[in-house]
């Protein structure tokens, strides 16, 4: 996604990464059109927009399918809580990873994502949104994992590599219909198991770690592009 690359400030880019991923479902041309609409509302600095409370001026217009200006307002209030409490989004995730490590959690990224979701809800009076998946459920959390891929990975053409304190080895593959279809066709996932859920994410990520333990998510773009482009019949 090209939109986070429009900004130079670190905070603007990480906010843009989460927001661009939040609407990354459906046809690519419609996603890009919707993203233009979303970022036009935020102006030249999403971070300044958030911290100044300019989201209060948002109305209820549609941005992308079931994502409305009210949903953007939710994200903005949540981001403000994250920055006020942790100083940066990376610091929030590092806190989640440290807590998971101390507790011996086998999926530290899952716990860091849960802390992010909880903090976003805390900024909204304890209310949760369907646009931020629950990492503790069976959800694949595709859009959250996509955000992290952009922010952590350093080598891909669309990746930002902003968060140097988090190892790419911890990332989970962003699993959607296209990636799942290609993975099953290549024997990376059991074709008999059709669900693209959290278990499938873990199974596919572990399989990809056999090829590149230090960066299993590096294969995401290739799998997605092949699937979305019809490379597998």
Backbone as JSON, one array per atom type, in Angstrom:
{
  "sequence": "XXXXXXXXXXXXXXXXXXXXXXXXXXXXXXXXXXXXXXXXXXXXXXXXXXXXXXXXXXXXXXXXXXXXXXXXXXXXXXXXXXXXXXXXXXXXXXXXXXXXXXXXXXXXXXXXXXXXXXXXXXXXXXXXXXXXXXXXXXXXXXXXXXXXXXXXXXXXXXXXXXXXXXXXXXXXXXXXXXXXXXXXXXXXXXXXXXXXXXXXXXXXXXXXXXXXXXXXXXXXXXXXXXXXXXXXX",
  "N": [[0.85, -1.19, 0.0], [0.62, 2.15, -0.93], [0.13, 4.48, 0.52], [1.1, 5.03, 3.25], [3.72, 5.71, 2.6], [3.62, 8.26, 1.7], [4.13, 10.04, 3.66], [6.56, 11.6, 5.81], [7.11, 11.87, 8.49], [7.53, 9.86, 11.33], [5.38, 9.1, 13.1], [3.16, 9.77, 11.55], [3.39, 7.92, 9.49], [3.1, 5.43, 10.75], [0.51, 5.56, 11.81], [-0.84, 5.85, 9.39], [-0.3, 3.36, 8.26], [-1.78, 1.53, 9.84], [-4.36, 2.48, 9.35], [-4.62, 2.3, 6.55], [-4.42, -0.45, 6.25], [-6.7, -1.17, 7.63], [-8.82, -0.77, 5.92], [-8.33, -2.5, 3.9], [-9.76, -4.46, 2.17], [-11.6, -6.2, -0.33], [-12.09, -5.06, -3.75], [-9.15, -3.97, -5.4], [-9.01, -1.46, -6.8], [-11.15, -0.09, -5.69], [-10.41, -0.01, -3.02], [-8.16, 1.66, -3.15], [-9.34, 4.04, -4.04], [-11.01, 4.58, -1.87], [-9.09, 4.88, 0.12], [-7.86, 7.23, -0.68], [-9.93, 9.0, -0.14], [-10.1, 8.69, 2.64], [-7.57, 9.61, 3.57], [-7.62, 12.18, 2.69], [-9.36, 13.34, 4.45], [-7.83, 13.4, 6.74], [-5.76, 15.16, 6.26], [-2.53, 16.88, 5.91], [-1.01, 15.77, 7.98], [-1.6, 12.99, 9.67], [-0.99, 12.36, 12.38], [-0.9, 14.87, 13.67], [-3.54, 15.61, 13.25], [-4.87, 13.7, 14.81], [-3.84, 14.18, 17.46], [-4.55, 16.8, 17.92], [-7.21, 16.6, 18.18], [-8.88, 16.91, 16.02], [-10.52, 15.08, 14.89], [-13.01, 15.26, 15.96], [-14.55, 16.75, 14.32], [-15.37, 15.13, 12.31], [-17.94, 13.54, 10.41], [-20.57, 11.33, 9.57], [-20.16, 10.1, 7.18], [-19.66, 7.76, 4.44], [-16.7, 5.86, 4.04], [-15.34, 3.5, 3.23], [-17.0, 0.85, 2.14], [-18.23, -0.85, 4.8], [-16.95, 0.83, 6.54], [-16.98, 3.81, 8.14], [-17.02, 7.43, 8.66], [-17.41, 7.67, 11.38], [-16.14, 5.38, 12.26], [-13.51, 5.99, 11.63], [-13.18, 8.1, 13.4], [-13.27, 6.64, 15.78], [-10.83, 5.18, 15.55], [-9.04, 7.33, 15.62], [-9.45, 8.45, 18.2], [-8.61, 6.24, 19.67], [-5.89, 5.99, 18.81], [-4.88, 8.35, 19.89], [-5.04, 7.82, 22.62], [-3.19, 5.71, 22.73], [-0.74, 7.02, 22.09], [-0.6, 8.93, 24.11], [-0.35, 7.36, 26.36], [1.78, 5.55, 25.89], [3.69, 6.82, 24.36], [4.63, 6.08, 21.82], [3.53, 4.03, 19.09], [5.1, 1.83, 18.57], [6.36, 1.5, 21.04], [4.2, 0.7, 22.57], [3.66, -1.82, 21.43], [6.08, -3.08, 21.97], [5.92, -3.18, 24.74], [3.79, -4.99, 25.01], [4.99, -7.27, 23.86], [7.12, -7.7, 25.65], [5.71, -8.29, 27.99], [4.43, -10.61, 27.19], [6.64, -12.25, 26.77], [7.68, -12.44, 29.37], [5.67, -13.86, 30.56], [5.86, -16.23, 29.31], [4.44, -16.69, 26.96], [3.47, -18.4, 24.02], [2.9, -17.14, 21.62], [3.91, -14.27, 21.11], [3.37, -11.99, 19.49], [0.64, -12.09, 19.21], [-0.24, -11.4, 21.8], [0.74, -8.8, 21.96], [-0.76, -7.55, 19.97], [-3.25, -7.82, 21.16], [-2.98, -6.11, 23.35], [-2.79, -3.69, 21.96], [-5.36, -3.6, 20.79], [-6.94, -3.5, 23.12], [-6.08, -1.08, 24.22], [-6.85, 0.73, 22.26], [-9.61, 0.44, 22.55], [-9.87, 1.4, 25.15], [-9.47, 4.09, 24.76], [-11.86, 4.73, 23.75], [-13.93, 4.68, 25.59], [-14.01, 2.06, 26.49], [-15.21, 0.57, 24.56], [-15.28, -1.79, 21.9], [-14.39, -2.36, 18.44], [-15.57, -3.73, 15.36], [-13.75, -3.46, 13.38], [-11.22, -3.84, 14.28], [-9.74, -6.71, 14.75], [-10.12, -9.42, 17.11], [-7.38, -10.66, 18.64], [-7.31, -12.77, 20.39], [-9.26, -14.47, 19.7], [-10.59, -16.79, 17.22], [-9.91, -15.51, 14.95], [-8.13, -14.67, 11.93], [-6.87, -12.25, 11.89], [-6.01, -10.67, 9.73], [-5.71, -7.99, 8.73], [-4.51, -6.62, 10.84], [-2.1, -8.06, 11.08], [-1.07, -7.44, 8.59], [-0.59, -4.7, 8.85], [1.51, -4.79, 10.74], [3.42, -6.14, 9.26], [4.09, -4.23, 7.29], [5.19, -2.25, 8.95], [7.31, -3.43, 10.31], [8.93, -5.11, 8.62], [11.8, -4.79, 6.45], [12.66, -5.0, 3.86], [10.93, -5.35, 1.67], [9.15, -4.01, -1.25], [6.97, -2.44, -0.52], [7.17, -2.16, 2.17], [7.88, -0.52, 5.31], [9.73, -0.6, 7.42], [9.99, 0.67, 9.94], [9.89, -0.02, 12.64], [12.35, -0.95, 14.43], [12.85, -2.26, 16.75], [11.46, -4.61, 16.88], [11.56, -7.93, 15.91], [11.47, -9.27, 12.6], [11.15, -11.99, 12.6], [9.16, -12.63, 14.38], [6.77, -12.1, 13.2], [3.48, -12.81, 11.91], [1.99, -14.41, 9.09], [0.01, -12.46, 6.92], [-3.06, -13.57, 6.36], [-5.36, -14.2, 3.85], [-8.12, -14.83, 1.59], [-6.88, -15.15, -0.95], [-4.14, -15.67, -0.37], [-4.46, -17.96, 1.19], [-5.57, -19.73, -0.69], [-3.51, -20.08, -2.59], [-1.5, -21.08, -0.91], [-2.59, -23.56, -0.19], [-2.69, -24.8, -2.67], [-0.01, -25.08, -3.19], [0.73, -26.88, -1.33], [1.42, -25.93, 1.17], [-0.42, -25.54, 3.09], [-2.91, -27.71, 4.45], [-5.05, -28.92, 2.05], [-7.52, -29.99, 2.68], [-8.38, -28.66, 4.86], [-10.28, -25.93, 5.12], [-10.7, -23.51, 6.4], [-9.73, -20.15, 6.85], [-8.36, -19.22, 9.32], [-7.13, -18.37, 12.67], [-5.64, -20.62, 13.41], [-4.86, -21.59, 10.92], [-3.23, -19.48, 10.13], [-1.11, -19.73, 11.97], [-0.18, -22.3, 11.31], [0.62, -21.94, 8.62], [2.52, -19.9, 8.89], [4.47, -21.19, 10.47], [5.23, -23.13, 8.66], [6.38, -21.56, 6.65], [8.48, -20.54, 8.08], [10.27, -22.58, 7.99], [11.58, -22.19, 5.63], [12.53, -19.59, 5.87], [13.49, -18.68, 8.7], [14.07, -16.29, 10.01], [12.43, -14.4, 8.89], [9.54, -14.97, 8.15], [7.29, -13.74, 7.01], [8.09, -12.67, 4.66], [7.23, -13.89, 2.38], [4.68, -13.15, 1.9], [3.77, -11.13, 0.02], [4.36, -12.31, -2.45], [2.77, -14.66, -2.41], [0.21, -13.51, -2.15], [0.05, -11.88, -4.47], [0.25, -13.77, -6.51], [-2.04, -15.27, -6.05], [-4.13, -13.31, -6.2], [-3.76, -12.51, -8.77], [-4.57, -14.61, -10.22], [-2.85, -16.74, -10.64], [-2.99, -19.31, -9.72], [-5.02, -22.03, -10.46]],
  "CA": [[0.0, 0.0, 0.0], [1.51, 3.28, -1.12], [-0.26, 5.67, 1.26], [2.03, 5.39, 4.34], [4.96, 6.26, 2.05], [3.43, 9.68, 1.39], [4.51, 10.85, 4.81], [7.95, 11.46, 6.25], [7.15, 11.77, 9.95], [7.36, 8.48, 11.81], [4.04, 8.9, 13.64], [2.22, 9.81, 10.44], [3.5, 6.69, 8.71], [2.56, 4.27, 11.45], [-0.95, 5.72, 11.8], [-1.3, 5.56, 8.02], [-0.21, 1.92, 8.02], [-2.93, 0.86, 10.46], [-5.6, 2.89, 8.7], [-4.66, 1.73, 5.21], [-4.72, -1.88, 6.39], [-8.06, -1.34, 8.17], [-9.8, -0.79, 4.82], [-7.75, -3.31, 2.82], [-10.52, -5.65, 1.76], [-12.39, -5.91, -1.52], [-11.37, -4.79, -5.0], [-8.01, -3.06, -5.22], [-9.29, -0.11, -7.27], [-12.05, 0.54, -4.73], [-9.62, 0.25, -1.82], [-7.33, 2.84, -3.4], [-10.22, 5.21, -4.07], [-11.44, 4.83, -0.5], [-7.95, 5.37, 0.88], [-7.72, 8.64, -1.03], [-10.96, 9.71, 0.61], [-9.75, 8.65, 4.06], [-6.41, 10.45, 3.89], [-7.99, 13.58, 2.45], [-9.98, 13.8, 5.69], [-6.8, 13.56, 7.77], [-4.9, 16.27, 5.93], [-1.11, 16.6, 5.68], [-0.38, 15.05, 9.09], [-2.55, 12.21, 10.48], [-0.66, 12.46, 13.79], [-1.37, 16.17, 14.16], [-5.01, 15.53, 13.22], [-5.27, 12.9, 15.97], [-3.46, 14.76, 18.74], [-5.27, 18.06, 18.08], [-8.62, 16.32, 18.36], [-9.66, 17.35, 14.87], [-11.48, 14.02, 14.53], [-14.34, 15.63, 16.46], [-15.29, 17.38, 13.22], [-15.82, 14.12, 11.36], [-19.38, 13.29, 10.43], [-20.88, 9.91, 9.48], [-20.11, 9.7, 5.78], [-19.03, 6.48, 4.11], [-15.32, 5.89, 3.56], [-15.09, 2.26, 2.47], [-17.95, -0.21, 2.44], [-18.81, -0.69, 6.15], [-16.07, 1.7, 7.33], [-17.52, 5.16, 8.03], [-16.27, 8.47, 9.38], [-17.48, 7.34, 12.79], [-15.09, 4.39, 12.53], [-12.25, 6.73, 11.63], [-13.15, 8.81, 14.67], [-12.89, 5.63, 16.77], [-9.39, 4.94, 15.42], [-8.3, 8.52, 16.05], [-9.48, 8.5, 19.67], [-7.75, 5.16, 20.16], [-4.49, 6.35, 18.58], [-4.5, 9.38, 20.85], [-4.81, 7.12, 23.89], [-1.93, 4.96, 22.6], [0.4, 7.92, 22.14], [-0.55, 9.58, 25.41], [0.04, 6.39, 27.39], [3.03, 4.82, 25.6], [4.65, 7.66, 23.65], [4.67, 5.66, 20.42], [2.87, 2.74, 18.85], [6.1, 0.78, 18.72], [6.55, 1.28, 22.47], [3.05, -0.1, 23.01], [3.86, -3.21, 21.01], [7.21, -3.62, 22.72], [5.4, -3.5, 26.06], [3.05, -6.24, 24.86], [5.93, -8.36, 23.62], [7.85, -7.95, 26.89], [4.79, -8.96, 28.92], [4.23, -11.97, 26.69], [7.87, -13.01, 27.02], [7.79, -12.71, 30.81], [4.66, -14.85, 30.91], [6.13, -17.45, 28.56], [3.42, -16.87, 25.94], [4.05, -18.95, 22.79], [2.61, -16.26, 20.49], [4.05, -12.92, 21.65], [2.72, -10.99, 18.66], [-0.79, -12.14, 19.54], [-0.46, -10.64, 23.02], [0.98, -7.39, 21.65], [-1.95, -7.1, 19.24], [-4.34, -7.73, 22.12], [-2.77, -4.87, 24.1], [-3.17, -2.6, 21.06], [-6.83, -3.58, 20.7], [-7.48, -3.06, 24.4], [-5.77, 0.35, 24.4], [-7.74, 1.45, 21.35], [-10.93, 0.44, 23.18], [-9.82, 2.28, 26.32], [-9.62, 5.45, 24.26], [-13.24, 4.88, 23.29], [-14.83, 4.35, 26.67], [-14.08, 0.62, 26.69], [-15.94, -0.06, 23.46], [-14.47, -2.41, 20.86], [-14.91, -2.2, 17.1], [-15.4, -4.88, 14.48], [-12.67, -3.18, 12.44], [-9.97, -4.31, 14.89], [-10.04, -8.09, 15.1], [-9.7, -9.88, 18.43], [-6.3, -11.67, 18.48], [-7.52, -13.91, 21.29], [-10.31, -15.28, 19.11], [-10.12, -17.63, 16.12], [-9.7, -14.66, 13.77], [-6.8, -14.63, 11.31], [-6.31, -10.9, 12.12], [-5.25, -10.38, 8.52], [-5.37, -6.58, 8.56], [-3.53, -6.27, 11.88], [-0.81, -8.65, 10.69], [-0.58, -6.68, 7.44], [-0.01, -3.47, 9.41], [2.8, -5.09, 11.35], [4.36, -6.47, 8.19], [4.56, -2.97, 6.71], [5.94, -1.45, 9.91], [8.49, -4.14, 10.82], [9.81, -5.62, 7.57], [12.69, -3.74, 5.95], [13.21, -5.31, 2.54], [9.93, -5.39, 0.61], [8.93, -2.75, -1.95], [5.94, -1.63, 0.13], [7.39, -2.16, 3.61], [8.42, 0.73, 5.85], [10.88, -0.88, 8.28], [10.09, 1.7, 10.96], [10.01, -0.55, 14.0], [13.57, -1.73, 14.5], [12.93, -3.01, 17.99], [10.69, -5.85, 16.76], [12.17, -8.8, 14.9], [10.57, -9.85, 11.6], [10.94, -13.41, 12.89], [7.96, -12.78, 15.2], [5.57, -11.76, 12.44], [2.59, -13.83, 11.35], [1.61, -14.14, 7.72], [-1.34, -11.91, 6.73], [-3.76, -14.63, 5.62], [-6.68, -13.93, 3.31], [-8.6, -15.84, 0.65], [-5.89, -15.37, -2.02], [-2.96, -16.31, 0.19], [-4.86, -19.31, 1.58], [-5.78, -20.56, -1.88], [-2.21, -20.41, -3.15], [-0.8, -21.92, 0.06], [-3.11, -24.93, -0.29], [-2.29, -25.34, -3.97], [1.42, -25.39, -3.12], [0.97, -27.85, -0.27], [1.87, -25.29, 2.39], [-1.52, -25.79, 4.01], [-3.7, -28.88, 4.12], [-6.2, -28.54, 1.22], [-8.77, -30.47, 3.28], [-8.79, -27.71, 5.89], [-10.63, -24.76, 4.31], [-10.84, -22.28, 7.18], [-8.61, -19.21, 6.92], [-8.49, -18.72, 10.68], [-5.87, -18.2, 13.39], [-4.87, -21.86, 13.34], [-4.24, -21.63, 9.59], [-2.14, -18.5, 10.16], [0.02, -20.32, 12.7], [0.35, -23.42, 10.53], [1.32, -21.44, 7.44], [3.71, -19.16, 9.34], [5.48, -22.17, 10.85], [5.72, -23.76, 7.42], [7.25, -20.59, 5.97], [9.69, -20.41, 8.89], [11.2, -23.62, 7.57], [12.35, -21.62, 4.52], [13.2, -18.36, 6.3], [13.1, -18.52, 10.11], [14.26, -14.92, 10.47], [11.48, -13.47, 8.26], [8.56, -15.79, 7.43], [6.3, -12.93, 6.3], [8.65, -12.17, 3.4], [6.56, -14.56, 1.27], [3.29, -12.69, 1.83], [3.46, -10.42, -1.21], [4.4, -13.26, -3.56], [1.59, -15.51, -2.32], [-0.97, -12.72, -2.43], [0.05, -11.45, -5.87], [-0.01, -14.93, -7.32], [-3.45, -15.63, -5.88], [-5.01, -12.25, -6.69], [-3.59, -12.41, -10.19], [-5.09, -15.8, -10.9], [-1.78, -17.64, -11.0], [-3.34, -20.68, -9.33], [-6.38, -22.33, -10.9]],
  "C": [[0.89, 1.24, 0.0], [1.26, 4.43, -0.15], [0.67, 5.99, 2.44], [3.32, 6.02, 3.84], [4.82, 7.73, 1.68], [3.97, 10.58, 2.48], [5.96, 10.59, 5.19], [8.05, 11.3, 7.77], [6.8, 10.35, 10.38], [5.93, 8.21, 12.26], [2.98, 8.91, 12.54], [2.22, 8.49, 9.68], [2.9, 5.5, 9.45], [1.03, 4.37, 11.59], [-1.51, 5.37, 10.43], [-1.27, 4.08, 7.72], [-1.41, 1.2, 8.61], [-4.23, 1.23, 9.76], [-5.71, 2.31, 7.29], [-5.0, 0.24, 5.27], [-6.16, -2.11, 6.84], [-9.11, -1.39, 7.07], [-9.31, -1.66, 3.65], [-8.53, -4.61, 2.64], [-11.44, -5.25, 0.61], [-11.51, -5.67, -2.73], [-10.3, -3.72, -4.8], [-8.34, -1.63, -5.65], [-10.21, 0.63, -6.31], [-11.33, 0.86, -3.42], [-8.8, 1.53, -2.0], [-8.17, 4.12, -3.43], [-10.67, 5.58, -2.66], [-10.3, 5.38, 0.35], [-7.68, 6.84, 0.57], [-8.72, 9.49, -0.24], [-10.59, 9.8, 2.09], [-8.63, 9.64, 4.37], [-6.65, 11.92, 3.55], [-8.66, 14.17, 3.69], [-8.93, 14.12, 6.75], [-5.85, 14.72, 7.5], [-3.43, 15.89, 5.85], [-0.42, 15.82, 6.79], [-1.44, 14.29, 9.9], [-2.27, 12.32, 11.99], [-1.14, 13.77, 14.38], [-2.89, 16.2, 14.23], [-5.52, 14.81, 14.47], [-5.04, 13.66, 17.26], [-4.17, 16.1, 19.0], [-6.77, 17.84, 18.29], [-9.49, 16.74, 17.2], [-10.67, 16.3, 14.4], [-12.89, 14.34, 15.03], [-15.2, 16.25, 15.36], [-15.8, 16.38, 12.19], [-17.32, 13.87, 11.52], [-19.63, 11.79, 10.37], [-20.86, 9.4, 8.04], [-19.38, 8.39, 5.56], [-17.61, 6.72, 3.61], [-15.03, 4.67, 2.71], [-16.04, 1.18, 2.96], [-18.56, -0.02, 3.83], [-17.95, 0.15, 7.07], [-16.5, 3.15, 7.08], [-16.66, 6.16, 8.79], [-16.32, 8.24, 10.88], [-16.44, 6.3, 13.19], [-13.72, 5.04, 12.53], [-12.1, 7.52, 12.92], [-12.75, 7.86, 15.81], [-11.38, 5.39, 16.73], [-8.6, 6.13, 15.95], [-8.29, 8.65, 17.57], [-8.58, 7.43, 20.27], [-6.28, 5.47, 19.99], [-4.02, 7.38, 19.61], [-4.21, 8.76, 22.21], [-3.48, 6.36, 23.85], [-0.72, 5.87, 22.76], [0.52, 8.59, 23.51], [-0.03, 8.62, 26.49], [1.43, 5.8, 27.16], [4.07, 5.66, 24.87], [4.76, 7.34, 22.18], [3.95, 4.34, 20.28], [3.86, 1.59, 18.98], [6.32, 0.47, 20.19], [5.4, 0.47, 23.05], [3.27, -1.57, 22.66], [5.04, -3.85, 21.72], [6.79, -3.99, 24.14], [4.63, -4.82, 26.04], [3.95, -7.43, 24.66], [6.71, -8.71, 24.89], [6.97, -8.69, 27.89], [4.57, -10.4, 28.5], [5.45, -12.84, 26.96], [8.02, -13.38, 28.48], [6.83, -13.8, 31.25], [4.86, -16.17, 30.18], [5.09, -17.74, 27.48], [4.06, -17.38, 24.64], [3.85, -18.07, 21.56], [2.71, -14.81, 20.95], [3.38, -11.84, 20.82], [1.22, -10.93, 18.95], [-1.08, -11.29, 20.77], [-0.23, -9.14, 22.8], [-0.2, -6.79, 20.9], [-3.13, -6.93, 20.18], [-4.21, -6.46, 22.95], [-3.15, -3.67, 23.25], [-4.68, -2.48, 20.99], [-7.46, -3.06, 21.98], [-7.25, -1.57, 24.62], [-6.63, 1.2, 23.48], [-9.15, 1.52, 21.94], [-10.96, 1.37, 24.38], [-9.96, 3.74, 25.93], [-11.02, 5.76, 23.77], [-14.24, 4.39, 24.33], [-15.01, 2.86, 26.9], [-14.82, -0.12, 25.6], [-14.97, -0.61, 22.43], [-15.15, -2.23, 19.51], [-14.65, -3.45, 16.27], [-14.24, -4.68, 13.51], [-11.28, -3.44, 13.03], [-10.25, -5.7, 15.43], [-9.49, -8.44, 16.48], [-8.63, -10.96, 18.27], [-6.48, -12.9, 19.36], [-8.65, -14.82, 20.81], [-9.71, -16.16, 18.02], [-9.81, -16.82, 14.87], [-8.27, -14.75, 13.25], [-6.11, -13.29, 11.51], [-5.48, -10.44, 10.92], [-4.81, -8.92, 8.44], [-4.39, -6.1, 9.63], [-2.15, -6.83, 11.53], [-0.21, -7.94, 9.48], [0.04, -5.37, 7.9], [1.38, -3.72, 9.96], [3.84, -5.43, 10.29], [4.94, -5.2, 7.58], [5.51, -2.24, 7.66], [7.26, -2.1, 10.33], [9.45, -4.56, 9.72], [10.58, -4.47, 6.92], [13.07, -3.9, 4.49], [12.21, -5.22, 1.4], [9.69, -4.04, -0.03], [7.87, -1.86, -1.31], [6.16, -1.5, 1.63], [8.15, -0.92, 4.07], [9.66, 0.52, 6.7], [11.08, 0.13, 9.38], [10.44, 1.14, 12.33], [11.19, -1.5, 14.12], [13.69, -2.56, 15.77], [12.19, -4.33, 17.96], [11.27, -6.67, 15.63], [11.14, -9.28, 13.9], [10.29, -11.33, 11.84], [9.66, -13.66, 13.68], [6.68, -12.59, 14.42], [4.79, -13.0, 12.03], [2.2, -13.43, 9.94], [0.21, -13.52, 7.67], [-2.14, -12.83, 5.8], [-5.14, -14.15, 5.17], [-7.04, -15.02, 2.31], [-7.54, -16.17, -0.4], [-4.68, -16.12, -1.5], [-3.29, -17.75, 0.59], [-5.01, -20.24, 0.39], [-4.45, -21.0, -2.49], [-1.45, -21.35, -2.22], [-1.28, -23.37, -0.01], [-2.71, -25.57, -1.61], [-0.83, -25.76, -3.98], [1.74, -26.42, -2.04], [1.51, -27.26, 1.01], [0.82, -25.37, 3.49], [-2.27, -27.02, 3.53], [-4.92, -28.47, 3.3], [-7.53, -28.96, 1.83], [-9.28, -29.51, 4.36], [-9.02, -26.35, 5.23], [-10.62, -23.45, 5.09], [-9.57, -21.44, 7.15], [-8.68, -18.49, 8.28], [-7.12, -18.63, 11.36], [-5.01, -19.46, 13.32], [-4.17, -21.97, 12.0], [-3.08, -20.65, 9.51], [-0.91, -19.1, 10.82], [0.65, -21.47, 11.92], [1.16, -22.93, 9.34], [2.59, -20.69, 7.83], [4.82, -20.12, 9.74], [6.07, -22.87, 9.63], [6.7, -22.83, 6.7], [8.53, -20.35, 6.77], [10.71, -21.49, 8.55], [12.09, -23.11, 6.44], [13.13, -20.38, 4.95], [12.8, -18.07, 7.75], [13.2, -17.08, 10.6], [13.23, -13.95, 9.9], [10.42, -14.24, 7.47], [7.56, -14.99, 6.62], [6.83, -12.4, 4.97], [7.92, -12.76, 2.19], [5.13, -14.06, 1.06], [2.96, -12.07, 0.48], [3.43, -11.36, -2.41], [3.15, -14.15, -3.57], [0.33, -14.73, -2.68], [-1.06, -12.35, -3.91], [-0.27, -12.59, -6.81], [-1.49, -15.31, -7.27], [-4.39, -14.6, -6.47], [-4.92, -12.13, -8.21], [-4.06, -13.62, -10.96], [-4.03, -16.79, -11.3], [-2.06, -19.09, -10.65], [-4.77, -20.93, -9.76], [-6.96, -23.47, -10.08]]
}
